[in-house]
Amino acid sequence: MNITLGIGPLASLVAGVLILVAPRLLNYIVAIYLIVIGLIGIFGANKLGF
C-alpha cells in the first residue's frame, strides 16, 4: 500500500487545526500559508524536495 501526501493538503490541515486552537493566529497562519504555497508555485515542488 502506497500513500502519497502533497504539501498543499498537509499545510491546509495544519493551518486549520492551528486556527481552531488559537483563532488569534488567523492572520499569521493565512499569511504564512499563502507565502509557502506561492513559493512552491514559483519554484516547483520537485525543486524543494517535496
Number of C-alpha atoms within 10 A of each C-alpha: 2 3 4 5 8 9 14 13 10 11 16 14 12 12 19 16 11 15 17 11 10 10 12 11 13 15 11 12 19 15 10 14 17 13 12 15 15 12 13 17 10 9 10 13 15 8 8 9 6 10
